[in-house]
Amino acid sequence: MSKPTAALVFLIAAFSYFLFSPSPKPHYYHTLFLSSPFSDNASIASNLRTLTRRPHVAGSLANAEAASHVLSSFASSSLKPRVAAYKVSLTYPVHRSLSLTPTESSKSIITFSLEQEHLGDNPYADEVTPTFHAYAKSGDVSGPAAYANYGRVEDFAGLNVSGAVVVARYGKIYRGDIVRNAYEAGAVGVVIYTDERDYGGEECFPESRWMPPSGVQVGTVYNGLGDPTTPGWASVDGCERLSEEEVELRGDSPGIPSLPISAADAEVILKSVVGGVGPGPGILNLSYVGKTVLAEIENVIGVIEGGEEPDRYVILGNHRDAWTFGAVDPNSGTAVLLEIAQRLDKLQKRGWKPRRTIILCNWDAEEYALIGSTEWVEDNRQMLASRAVAYLNADCAVSGPGFRASATPQLDDLIKQVAKEVRDPDNTTQSIYESWIRSNNSGVIGRLGSGASDYASFVQHVGVPVVDMLFGGGYPVYHSMYDDFTWMEKFGDPMFHRHVAIASVLGMVALRLADDEFLPFNYTSYASELKKSAEDLEEEMLAHSIDISPLIKSIQDLSTAAQEINIEKEEGVKGALRVREVNDRLMMAERALTDRDGLSGRTWYKHLVYGPSKYDDYGSKSFPGVDDAIDNAKRVKTKASWEHVQHEIWRVSRAIRHASLVLKGELR
């Protein structure tokens, strides 16, 4: 008789435990969730292959087919599935052209094909949408080429680009901010390329992971969130909509035409630029025509209703649409979401039911402007404000080794606890946490800006605690046609073990939030981080007679309140209603950090403590309103501008004080 395998022994023990224990505790089910019999890297690979078979840009038939696959998977995993559809404004390219006259006296014109070379054997490569920038301004422009490095504000300092077509490289900031910065500096057009120094190597795909010379990073250049025609409200049937003229007047749309180009094309252009900067003498002629359509998008939702607190929501999300095949961005995250759904189904079949409701969301049209998640949040704003415990996000879930996480600070301890329970897929002698703290990241949990992914609407608009996590980080074929299943299978995660690991961590964070009697939030981490940010601000303001003491005092109050509620939890509050009241305080404290008036000049963003940088939508700033005011005061140098800095400090101080009162559960 053969010796039983470890997996069989585990299953026998688990079955015996379940059979003879009348009511297994949540920890038992959590242990099952992390067990090897519950994970399935083959299923993950199969789902990813299906999802990335064809390019599936938002609004396309292929993307609707991908939505059907997710819907079917949710249904087969015993989730109650439904589709939340919206009609939204999307753009597609109609005409693109770019040519270069190398010198004023040159009679030869170089015309660029703007095509990515078909590499490998992908049979659907011809279906890839022509390279373009979503929401780019249509127009024909001509001007001397001028190199502006990464297109940051500081890159334009001392550079005369008036009337020029700017050449900038991707890397440090959001592409929409590059276009806006060029426009404000006087440029008439922009081309943005993937520099080999940032994305290339000695060999390129399909031989290695690096971007080929013809590779192009496409993407959106819209500087708002959600459907541009419904700013602040949901794009439901029959809703109010702005006209194209009204959309343009809002200032979130780019003011000049732009195109993404390859490193190979950029190399030719930059050879015509004097001194490597210019402007000129090379002249660029850029033409772009786009079309705007009202298209239906589909968010696929799956629900597991909670047993004791069905009106408290733990939400996990990932977007489905991709500029091309989207193996990393976003469908590594979609495959992880489906893996979590399958594991939760297995738990349900063994008798588990979550204390709180778990909602899985597969968003559409994220690539355009986080549209699917934003419309859903705007549609359900009041329900989410009163019921959402947290939102957990996966986007580019796997692109290589190395665990990374970002979150609002009250979730830091929970993430670290869970990371200690999961083996590192690249070194199984260690936990993910042990590998993480020995890495370049040193176990640091980042903070969240805005434009990077679908967590934005939850935290920035409503004030819901959020998490985003992944394996890898930036990867060279981002938003190009080479981000396909072959790239993932060869370079991103050949055994799909990193997908399994990120599903384990993300799923366990969700289970703890759904099942723990007391929500595993720790606001002492929040207070500690805000204290450091306030001290940095105080040092910066020494020469400007700005009083930081209100901010310091409010953070001290938050720290005291956080310690007191931790003691309440540790001492063990008795009674379901009392437990519920403590949890409500923990849940609602993040909401108190929002302000209905939002950031000055950016009113959609309600969170006063964490928000996007004004000049980099991907970046995160502590006290973003204060940061905006300081930037303005340094530029205009007036008494009124510095008084506005003080006003913004008072605003954020009041918000933090409100959060302290919520944690205390006190009326004044």
N, C-alpha and C positions, 0 to 999 in steps of 0.2 A: 504494500500500500504506500503510495507516495506521500511525502510530507506535505501538510497543508501550507499554502503560501501565507505570507504576512497579511495580505489583504483579506484572505479568507478568515484567518484567525480574528482579525479586527471585526469583520462583519458578524461572525458568530458571537463575539463578545458584545457587540453593539445590540444585536437582536435579543440576546439574553437580558441585557440591561433594560431594554425597552419592554420586554415581555413581563419581567418581574418587578418593574418599577411603575407604579400606577400613574405617576405624573412627572416625567423627566423634567429637570430644570433646564432653563435656556442654555446654560453652559454646556450641557450634554449635546444639544443640537449644534451649538457653535463649534464644538470639537468635531462633530460629524462633517460640518460644512468644510472644514480644513483638511479632512482626511483624503488620502489618495484615491479611494474608491469613488469619491464624489466629484473629482476633477477629471476633465477629459480634454487633453490637448488635441486629440484627433478631431473631436467635434468642433473645437475652436478653428482649426485649420480648414475644415470643411465649410464652416460658415463664412470664413474670410474669403475663401475661394469663390463661393457663390456671390457674395456681396461685391467683389471686385472684378467679376467676369467682364463687365462692360463699363465704360465711362458713364457716370451717372450724376451729371450736374443737376442742380435744383430745377424743377419744372419739366424735366425730361421723362420720357416713357421708361427709360432704364431705371431712373430713380423711383418711379412709381412701382416698378417690379421689385426693387430692393425693399420698399416699404411693405409690400405684400409678404415678402420672405420674413421680415421682422414680425409682422402681425401674426403670421402662421406659427412662428416660433414661440411667441408669447402665449398663444392659445394652447399649443401643445405642452407648454410648461405650467399649465393650470393657472395662468394669470388671466384676469378678466380684461380682455383687450378691447380697445376702441381706437378710432382715428379722430383727432382734432384737426380739422382742415381749415385753412385760411386762404383768401385770395390776396396776393401781395404783388407789389411792383418789382419785377426782375428785369435785368438788361442782358442782351446778347450782342455779339459783334455782327455787323453787316459788312463793313469794309475796313481794311487796315492797310496802310502802306507806309514805308519809311525808306528814304533815300538820302544819300550823302554826296554833296559836291565837295571834294577834298580841299580845293583852294578856289579863291575868287576867279583865277584865270583858267582853272581847269575846264576842259570841254567834256570830260568823262563824268558820268554820274553812276554811283554805285547804288544799286537797288537791292534791298535785303528781302529775303524770302519770308522771313518771320515764321519759319517752320521748324519744328523739332524733328530731328532725325529718328526714323523708326529703327529701333534696336531690339534685338531679341526676336521672339517669334509670336508676339501677342497678336492674335487674329482680329482684335477689335481696335487696333491703334488708329485706324482711319476714322473712327467715330469720335475721337477726341475733339472737343470744341476748339476752334482756332484761338491762339493766345490773345488775351485781352485783359483789360482791367474793368471789372464790373462797376457800373455807374460812372465810367469815365466820360468826360465832356466830349461831345462830338465837335469836330472842327478840322480845318486845314491850317497848319501853322508852319512857318519857316523862320530859321534864325541860326546864328552861329552856335556851334556846340560848346558847352561849358561844363567842365567836370566839377561836381560838388560832393565828392566822397560819399558819405552815407546820407546826405540830404538833411542833416540835423540843423537846427538853428545856428549852432556855432560853426558849421561847415560853410554857411553862407556869409559869415562875418568877413568883411573886406573883399568879398568876391562880387564883381559887377556882372550880374546875369540879366540885366534889363534887356528885353527883346531877344533873349537867347533861348535855346532848347537845352535844358539841363540834362546831363547824363549823371545818374547816381546809382550807387550799388546797394542792394539789399543788405540788411544785417542788423543794424542797431535799433532802428525804430520802425513803426508801422508805415507801410507804403503810402497810405492815405495822408499821413503827416508829411512824408517827403514831398508829395504833390502840393499840399497846402503851403509848406515852407517855400517851395520854389515859386509858387504863385505870388506869395506875399513879398518875395524878393524881386519880383518884376519879370520872371521868366514867362515865355509864351507857351511852352510845352515841356514835357518830361519824358525821358526814357529811363527805365530802371532795369538793371541787369544783375545776374548772379555771378559775382566775381569769383574767379578760380581760386583766389587766395582764401576765400571763405568757404567755398563749396566744392572745390576741385581737388584732384590728387594726381599722382603719376599715371594711374590707370583709372578708368571710369566705367560706369555701368554699361554692359552687363558683366564685365570682368571684375569690377570692384564696386564698392558702395557709392562712389563719388559721382557727381553730376557731370554728364557729358558736355562738351563745349557748346552743343546746340540746345542744351536744356534751358527751359524758360520757366521761371516762377510766376504763375499768374495769381490773381487775387482781386479783392475789392479795394477801391479807393474811397469809399463812402465813409464819412467821419461821424456818422450817427449810428444808433442801434435800432433794429427793427425796420419794418416797412416804412420807407421814406414818406409815403402818402398818408400814414396814420401815426404821427408822432405822439406817443403817450396814450394811445387807445388801440384796441384790438381790431384787426382787419377782418371783421366778420361780414357776412352778407348784408348788403344794404347800408353799410356804415358810412359815416362822413369821410371824405377823402380830399386831400389837398391836390390842387392842379400842379402840373409840371412847373409852372411859373412860381407858384407858392413854395414848392419844394426847393427850388433854386434860391429863393429869397431867404430861406432859413439858414443858409450858409454851411450846411453839412456836405453839400455836393461839391466836387472839385471845380475850380474856376478855370482850369486849362486842360487841354487834351493830354493824354499820357498813354504809353504803351510799355509792356514788359518785353525785354529782348534778351538774347543769349549772351554769354560771355564772348563767344566768337564774334558776334556782330559788334559788341561794345569795343573789342580790341581794335577792330578796323576803324571805328569812329574816333577813338581816343588817339590814334596815330595822327589824326588831322587837327588835333588840338595843340596849340602852341604852348610850350612850357608845361604840358601835362594838365593844364587847368583851363586855358582859354580866357575869354571866348574866342572861338574860331582859330584859324581861318576857315576850317571846315564848316559847311552849311548843312544843317539837317532839315529835311522836308518831311513833316509828320502829318498823316491824315488818318482820322478815325471817325467812323460812323457807327453808332450803336442804335439798337431798337429797344424800346421799353414795352413790356407786355404785362398784363395782369394775369398771373398764373396761380394755379392752385397748388399749395404745398400741404404735406401731410405729416403731422406729428403722430407717431404711433405710441399709444399709452397702454401700459399693463399694470394691473392693481392686485395686490394681496391685502385684503382687508384685515385690520387689526382686531384682536379679540376683546381686549380690555379698553383700549383707547382708539377706536376707529377714526376719530376726528383729529388725530395727530399724525402728520405725514412725514415720513422719511423718504426723500426723493432722490433717485439715481438717474443720471441722464448722460446722453451721448448723441452727437449728430450723425446723420447718415449720408447726406449729400456730399459730393466730392467734385473738385474741379476736373479731375480725370478719373483714374481707377481707385485712388484713395486707400491703398493698403495700410499705410500708417495713419494718414489723416483723411477720414476719421475712423475707418472701419476696423482698425485694431481695437478701438474702443467699442464699436458695435459688437464685435465678436466677444469681447469681454462681458458686455452687458447681457448677451444671450447666454453666455456661460454661467453668469450669476443667476439668471432666470432658471436655468436647468437645475442648478444646485438647490435653489429655493424650492423648486418643485419636488425634488427628492426629499427635502426636509418635511414638506407638507404631507407626503405619502407615509412618513413615519410618525405623524401625529403632531408636528410642530405647527403652531399658529402664532404669528407675531403679536406682541402686546400692542404695538402701534401699526398703522397702515404703512405698507411699503408701496411706492409708486415708481415704476420704471418708465422712462421717457426716451423715445428715440426721435430727435429733433430733425427738422428739415430746414433747408436754406440758411444754415449757419454761415456758410462761406460768404454769402452776400453781405450780411450785416447782423449776424446772430438772430435772424428773423424768426425762425420757428419758435425758439425758446422765448424770445422777447414778446411775441404776440400772445403766447400762452400765458406768460406771467402777467401781461397787461389785462388779458381776458379774465384771469382768476386772481387779480391782485388782492382783493379783500379777503378771500378765502385763504390765500397763502399767508397773508399778514397775520391772520388769527390762528392758523393751524399748522404751518410748516415748521418742522423741527430743524431740518438741515437739508441742504442740497449737495449731493456728491457727484462730481463730474469726471468723465473720462473722455478724452478727445484723441490726441495722438498717444494712445495708451502704451504702445510699444514701438520703439525705433532702435533699440540697442540695449546694452547693459547699463546698470546703475539706476537705483530707485531715487525718485524725486517727488516731493509733495509741496503743495502750497495750500494755505487755509486761513480762515479767520482764527485768531490765536486761542480761543477757548477750546478748539479741537486739537491743539498740538499734542497734549498728553495722550489722548486717545489714539492718534495716529502712531505715536511711538510705541504705545503698549501693543497694538496690533502688529506692528512691524517686527516686534520681538517674537511673535508666535508663528511667523511664516518663514520657511527656509528660503535663502537666497538662491534663485534658479541657476546662478552662475558659480556658486560656491556653496554646496549643500551642507558643508561642515559648519556654516554660520547662518544665523538668522539674517533677514533683510536689514534689521536694525544694526547688527554688528558690522555688516558690510558698508552700510550707509554712513555710520559715524567714522569709518576709516577712509571714506572716499573724499574727493575734493569738496563735496557739499558738507561734510562733517556733521551730518544729521540735522542740518539747518532746514527749517520749514519756511518756504517763501511766502510772500504776501501777494495778493491778487489785484491786478489792475482792472482793465475793462475789456479791451477789444480782443483778448486772446481766445476766449471760448464762452460757452453757454452759461457759466456760473454768473456772468455779469448782471443779468437782469435780477437774479435772486438777491444778490448781496447789495448791488448798487441802487436798485429801484425800490426794493421791499425791505431789505435788512434781514435777510435769512442767512444764518451761518453757512459757510460753504467750504468744500474741499475739492482740490484737483490733484490728481496723481498720475504717475507714468513711470515707465522704464525707458531710459535713453535721454532724450532731449532734442536739441536741434539736429536735423539730419539733412544730408546734402541734396536729396532729390525732392525736397518739399515743394508741393503745389506744381509739380511737373508731371509729364506723362510717364515718367519712369518710376513713380510711386505706385508700383503694382505688386501683384502677388509674388512674382518672381523675385523682386527686390527683398520682400519680407522673408521669403523662404530661404534665400541665399545669405542675406546680411542682417536683417532686422531681428529675426528670431527663428533660426532654422528648425528647432525642435518644438517651438511654440510653448516652451516652459515659462518664458517671461509673461506670456499672456495668462497662463494658469496662475502665476504668482500675483499679478496685479489684480486679477479677479478675486483671489483670496483676501488680499488686503482691503480692497474696496468693499467687497461683500461683507467682511467681518466688521468693518467700521459701520456699515449699514445695520448689521444685526445687533451690534451693541446699542446703537441709537434707537433701534426698534424695540429691543427686548429688555434693556436694563431698567430696573425699577426707577432709579434716579438717572436723569440724562447725564451722560459722562462729559459734561462741560466743566472746564476749569478756567474761571475768569481771572485768576491770579496771573496766568500767563499773559492775558490781555493787558492787565495793569502794568506788568513789568515792561512789556514792550513799549507801551505808550509813554511810560516814564523815561525810557531811553530816548525816544523820539522827541519828547518835550525838552530834555536836557540838551539835545543837539540843536533844537530850535532856539533855546535860550542863549546858547553860545553864539549862534549866528546873529542874534538880534541885539547883542551887547552894545553895538555902536549906534543903534537906532532908537533908543529910549522906548522900546516896546515892552510892556508889562506882561510877562509870562506867568505870573503867580496865579491868576485864575485857573489856568490850565493845569499847573502843578497841583493845586488844591483839589481840583475835580478828580484827578488821577489818584491822589491819595485816598479820596473817598471811595473810588471804585475798588482800590486794593482792599480797603477795610471791608467793604460789602462782599467782595469775593471770598475773603477769608471766613466771614461769618456764615455765608451760605454753605461753604465747604464743611464747616463744623456741624451745621444742621444735618447735612447728608450723612456724615460719619456717625453722629449720635443716633441716627435711625429714627426719623419722623414716623409716627404711628398713624394709621388710618389712610384709606384710599384718597379721601378728599384732601388731606394734608399733603400727601405725596404729590398729588396733582397740582396743588398750589405752588409747591416748591419748584416743580418742573416747569410750570408756566412762567415763573420768574426767570428761570434759566433760559427758557426759549425766547422770552420777549425782550431780554436785555439788549440783544443785538438790534432790535427794531428801534430802541430808544436812541441809537446812534445815528438815526436818519432824521432829516428835517424836510418838512413838506415843501419848503421853498427851494430845496436843492442847492447845488453849487452855483455861485454867481456866474451868470452867463452860460451855465450848463445845467439847467433846472431839472432835466430828467434824472440826473445823478443825485440821489438823495442822501447818500452815506457821507457823513462829515469826517470820519476817521480814516477810512481807506477808500481810495479812488484812483482813477487813471491820471497820469500826468497830462497836463494840458497840451504838451508838445510831443507826447509819445503815448498813443492809446494802448500800447502793450505794457507800458511801465506802471508801477504802483507807487503811490505817494501816501505817506502818513499826513493827515491833515491837508487834504488836497486844496480846500478852499483857502487856507492860510498860504499854501505854496503858490497858488495862483496870484494872490494879493501881493505877496513879496516880489514875485517876478514883475508884476506891473509897477510896483513902487520903485523898484530899482531902475526901471526904464524911464518912467515919467518924472520921478524925483520931486514930487510935490507933497506938501503937508497933508492934503486930503488923501492921497494914495497911501501914506503911512498910517493915517487914521483908519483907513479901511482894513489894513493889516490887523490893527488892534481889534476892530469889530469882528473880524473872522475868528480871532482867538477867543473872543467872548462867545461866539456862536458854538464852536466846537467844545468849549468848556461847559456850556449849558447842556449840550447833548450827552457828554460823559457823566455829568451830574445826574441827568435823568436816568441813565443806565444804572447808576448806583442805587437810586431810589427804587427802581424796578427790582433789582436783586434783593434789596432789603424788604421789599413788599410793604413799604411805608407810604402813608400820605403825610404831607407837611401841612 
